Every structure is written in structure tokens, then in C-alpha cells.
Amino acid sequence: MRAILLRRPARNADEPLPLEPAVVPRPSVGESDVLIRVTACAVCRTDLDVAEGRLAASHYPVIPGHQVVGEIEAVGANVRDRREGDRVGVAWIRWACGECRWCRAGEENLCPRFQSNGCDGDGGYAEYMSAPAAFTCPIPASLDDEHAAPLLCAGAIGWRSLRLADIRDGDPLGLTGFGSSARLVLPMARHRYPNSPIYVFARNADERAFARDLGAAWTGDSTDPPPQPLAAIIDTTPAWKPVVAALPTLMPGGRLVINAIRKNDADRADLLRLNYATDLWMEREIKSVANVTRRDVRETLEVAVDLQLRPTVETVPLAGAGAALARMRAGAAIRGATVLSTRS
């Protein structure tokens, strides 16, 4: 089968990403697994984290990709709730133990033995992938493959962030950065909190215009003061500077939710400028988002169906994976999600 391999992480920021097209055997199918013929896989910033070594894969070479849609071609001997021909999605969560205190509490994203697709196990930058059947999710018939794929991570992690923000309808909400996740959070937030104004902070003027098109009440640069103090802010950037800029804009008891697996180290010195009295005093809170649960994925797909939410996508051939990640690495403004298609 055709696949895109990451041979090893990039050694430094100047080295081209060590991704290469290859022909490899189809993956084997374990007793509790399914074999999926991949049709679409959305490109995620976390894929770039893996390629640049901020996230270490459990093995190399590894096939990236964790926003995967496809059709089940074979099922393992112990699989009962999935059948050949089912259309399913695969998200970042590949497996959790089901036995630890976090799994038992419905917080499988915090499982100490958590495994991810495209990092701990080979992912969807390929024509086929195998995955534990219990961690696949049926795709609603009303969602086509290309538009469903970004919902599986950008949408699901955005939905989880919105729940963790824990605001009430009418409370002002901020979004720092306006990448693929924030673009899905905004319409979901408007649906869940119809009376809450949403303020978007983004460096790029095109992204600010896009946010206004999607219903943002106000947009500004990452350091611009919003029209009023905010009850919560969801940060989707890879940098620390927006975090430092966001904290003073929170109202007393406000919460900053950081939606990122890793932050870049280049601007870590900005953290030294945090001032307890002006930035954290009055019970302002910082909360991270770690991974996603299967519940997050299911609920995101349900909301997308209810809202007829369709991410803006650009579909490219599988061989375009390296170029798509290189554009993301260069900080190019991308109006929507890049989706790899195995059909071409």
C-alpha cells in the first residue's frame, strides 16, 4: 500500500521534515482490531509536533495521521460491534486501559497508558490502517468523508475545550488564534451559548476577517484589549506570548483553557513576564486540555449533524502530506483544514 513515512524527527528547525512516500505492506489485524481502507485524513498541527520531535513516537518509521475516515475492510475474530463495510472514523485516542481511576471516571484521555494514533500506532497517512475496533467511531451518513475528518480532532478537541471553559450563556468568550480548531469552536459556541459574544484574537488580518464572517462579535491582534473582561479564553496557538497576553483580560474567576499538546520553546521567556497581581490574582485559572475521549468525538459528530457544520477544507492527494505540513510549519495562513485523499 502507499503510505507517508516519518523516518525520524527533524533534527532542527532548518532541516526539511523527514517525510517520504513509500510502499509498505498492509497492516495486520489483531483479534480486537479492524482494518480500515482510508479515504480521507485531515492534517493536524499535532502531526507537525510528531515530525519535529516535540512528541516522540513509540517507533520509527511511523505513519502519521489521526483524523481518519474510511471503510472497514476486515474485522478481528473478537470484534462484534463493527462489520465489514462500516464507515468509521479514527481520532487521536487509539487506546486506553479501561481499568485505571481515570478510565473508570470517564476520563480516559488521562489514562497513564493512553495510546495515540499516528504516534504510538501507525496512522492514516496511508491507504490502510488498523485500529482497535472499540476506539473507532461510526460516521453519520450526512457527513461526507472529507468534511468529517477534521471534526475528529480539531472539532473534538475544540468541543472538549468549550466544555472545560465552563461558561454560562451570556458570558463573553475569547479565542486566541484562529486555526482549524478555533474555526470549529466558534460556531459550536454560538450554538451552545447563543447570547455569549465571542471575541477572536489573531495576528493575521485574513484570519480575523474569516472570524467575523463566522460570527465573531469582535476581532483583534493577540495583544489588543477586548471590549470587556472575558469569562473564559480558549487558546489554540503553539506559542506562549498569547497566553501571557490573555490572562489580564480575564474577569475575576475567569479560566484560560490551553488547547495544545505542546508549546514551542522559542518564546518561553514571555512566561517570565507573568505578574501574579495583574495576571493571576482574583482566582484566575489556567487549565490544559489533554487528548480527547471517545465521548468528545461522538458528541462533536452529533453537534456537527445538528448544526449542519461543515469545516472549510482543501483536499490534496496523499503525496501532498509533506507540503501541507511544511506550509503549516512556515506559519502560512490556511483558510480551513487540509485533507489528504487516497482517491487520487
N, C-alpha and C positions, 0 to 999 in steps of 0.2 A: 504494500500500500504506500501511497505518498504521505509524507509527513514532513514537518519542520522540526529539526533537532536543535536544541541548545547544547552544544558540546561541553561548555563550561561557562561560568560567569565572565563578563568583561573584566579585564584587569584594572582598567581605569576609564575615566570619562571620555578620553580621546580615542580609545580603541573602538572600532566598529563592533556592533553586537555580534557575537559568535554564533549566529543562527544560520542553518543551511538546509536547503531542501534535500531530502533523502528518500530512498525506497527501502522500507523495512518490513518485516513480517507483521501480519495482523496479530493483535494481542490475543493471548489465550483467555479463556473464560473459566473462572473458578466456579465452584458449586453454588455460591451465593451471588454470582455476578451476572451481568448481561453484556452482550457485545452490541455496540451501537454503531450503526453506519451514520457517520457525522454528515450533516447537511450544512450547518452554519455554526460558526464560533466567533463570538464578539471579542475584540481585542480590549484588554483592560490594563490600567496602569500597574496593577499588581504583576502582570506578565513582565513589565519592564523592571519591576523590583527583583524578580527572579533572574532576569537576564543580566542585570547589573550587580547581582550578588547581595543586595540588601536582604533578600530572603534566600536561604540556602536550600537547594533541592536535596532530597534524600539520596538521589543518584544522578549521575551524568553518564551519557547524554540523557536529557529529559525532553519530553514533548510538552510544551506549554499549552495553556488554554483551559479556561474553567467557566466559560459562558457558552455552553454547548447544547445544540439541539440536533436531534437525529432520530432514526428509527431503529428499534430493536431488531437485530438480525438473528440472535441466538440467545438462549437463556440457560443458566446453570441448572444442575439437577435439583437443587434445593429451592429454586425460585418458584413461588406460587402466585404472586400478585402482579407479575409482569408477563406479557406474552410477546411472541414474535409479531412484528408489525406495529406495536405500540409506538406512538410518538412521545418522546420523553426529553426532558432537559436535565443537564448536569451543572451544578453550581460549584462554588469554591469548596464547600463541605463534601469531602469524599467519604469520610467515615468518622464515627465517634463510638466510644466503647459501650454506651448504654447502661453502664453499671456504676459509674462514679457519682458523687453527690451532685455534680453539675448536670450530668445527663438525666439523673432521676428528677431533677427540679425543672427540666425543660430547657436547660441552658447548655445544650450540647456543644455550642460554639466555644465554651470554656473548658471542654474536656482536656485533661492533660495529655491524652493520647490522640488528640484531634489530628486528622489527616486531610490534606487538601489535594484537589485535582490540579494537574499542571505543575506540581511541585513535589509532593510526596508520592504521587502516582502520575503516570503519563496522562496528558490532557487531550484537548480537542483540536490542536493544530495538525490534524491528520484526517485521513478518510475513515478510520475506525478507531474506537477506543472502548476499553472495558471499564466497568464501574460496578460497585456493589449495588444490587438491584434496589435495596431498601433506601438508598440515598439518591435515586433518580426521582424525577417529578413529572407527572403527566402534563403535557402542554395542551391548554384549551384549544378547541377546534377553531375558534375565532381569531387566534393569533397565528400569523404565518411565521415560518422558521426564522427569517432574518430579523423580524421585529421582536420576536420572543427572546432571542439570545441575549441582548443587553439587559433585559429585565432580570436575568438570573443572578447577576452580581451587582451591576451598577444600580439596578432597581431594588434588589433585595437589601443591599447594604444601606441604600438610601431610606428604604422603608423602616429598617431597624433603627437607623439614626433618628428618624422622625419620632418613633415610639420612645426612644431614650431621651429625646428633648423634653418630653412630658409637659407640654404646654396646654393651656385651656383655649377654647375657641375665643378669639378676640385678642389674644396675646400676640404682640409683634414678634416675628421670627426672622432671623438673619441667615443668609447662606454666604459663606466666604468661598470664593472660587466658583466657576460655573462650567465644570466639565460634565461628563456623561451622567454621573450620579446626581449632581445637583439639578440637572435639567429634568430628571425624572422626579426628584423630590418636590420641586416647585408645584407641578400640577397635582401631585398626591396631597401635598399640604393644603392647597387651595380647596381640595375636595374634603379633606378631613376637618379643616378649620376654616370654613368659608368666611368668617368675619375677621380673620387674622391678616394684617398686612405683612407682606413678605418683602424684605429688603435684601438685595443682592450686591455683594462686594466682589468686583472682578477687575483685574488690571487691563484687560483687553476691551476696547470700545465695542468691537463686534459682539463679544460675549454679553456685554451689558445691554446692547440693543436686542439681542436674542432673548435675554431675560425679560425685558419689557414686553416683547412680543408674546411671551408665555404668561404674562400677567403679574410680573413683579410690580409692587407699588412704588418702588424707588430703586435706583442703582447708583453705585459709586465705586471709586477706586478702593483698594483694600485699606487705605488709611483715612478715607473720608468719614466724617461723623454722620451717623444715620439721623433721620428726623426725630427719633425718640429712643430712649433706652430700650433694650431688647430683652424679652423673657428668655430666649434661647437663641443660640447660634450653632449651626452645623457647619463645621469646617471640612472641606473636601480637597484642600490643597496639599501638595507634597512638602510645603515649606513651613518654617516656624514663624516667620515675620507676621503672617496674617493672624496667627494665634495671639501673639503679643498685642497686635493692634485691636483684636476683637474684645479682649477681656474688659477693658474700661468701658465698653459700650453696653455691657450687661447691666440690667437693673438689679437691685438687691435680691439675692436668692436666685439669680439667673444661672443658666447652665450652658457651658460650651461643650459641644459634642464633637470630638475629633474623629472623623471618618477617614482613617488611613491606617494601613498595616505598618508602614514605615514612613518616617520623615527623613528628608535629606539633611545631611550634616552641615552643608555649606553655610547656612545662616543660623546655626545653633547659638552663635554668640548673642543673637537677639534675645534669647531667653534670659541672659544676664541682666537685661534691662527691665525685667519684671519688677514691679514695685508693689509690695504687699498692700500698702494703704490704698493705692488707687486702682489696682488691678484685681486683687483677690478679696480684699476686705468686704464685709457685708454678705458673707456666706455665698459668694460667687463660687461656682463649681466647675471643674474640668472633668469630663468623662470620656474615656476612649471607647471605640467600637471594635470588638474583636470578632472577626469572622462572621458567619451567618448560621442560622439554624434552618432546618427543613421547613419549619413553620413560617419563617420570614419569606422563603421562596414561594410557598403556597399562597400566602396572603398577598404578596406582590402580584402574582399572576391573577388572582381574583380581583384585585383593585384595578389592574390594567384592563381586564374584561369589562368591569363595571363602568370605567371611565372612557372606554374605547381608546385607551392610551397607547400610542404607537411612537416609540422612540424615533428620532431622526437618525437614519443610518446611511452609511456609504458602503456598498458591497464591493469587495475586491476578491480576486482569486486567492486560493490558499498560498500560492507562491508570493503573494504580496505582504505576507506577515512581517518580514524583516523591515520593509519600507514603512509599514504602518507604525511599528514600534520606534523606528528611527525618527519619524515625524513627531511622535509623542515625546521622545527624548529631547528633541530640539526645541520643544515648547511651542510648536506650531499651533495656531488656533484651528480647532477642528469642530465644525458645526454638526455635532452628532457623534454617533459611535461608528467605528469601523468594524465591519463584519466580514469574516473570511467565509467564502463559499467553496465547497468542494465540487460544485456542479460545473465549474469551468476550470 
